[in-house]
């Protein structure tokens, strides 16, 4: 009986982890990242920014 409970917990956690991964993937790279607020690449001033518009609009 305990084996059934352990297997159910493993499959449940695996399913939840896959679901969470897919949901974060739909948000995009920086939005889905846990370090989005402290990451220097996610800041608007960074040339490696995840935003879709370029920061420097030199003409």
Residue pairs with C-beta under 8 A, 6 or more apart in sequence:
23 32
24 31
24 32
24 33
25 32
26 32
28 50
29 50
30 36
30 39
30 41
30 42
30 50
31 50
33 39
33 42
35 42
36 42
40 46
40 48
41 48
41 49
41 50
42 49
42 50
43 49
44 51
44 55
45 55
46 55
47 55
47 56
49 55
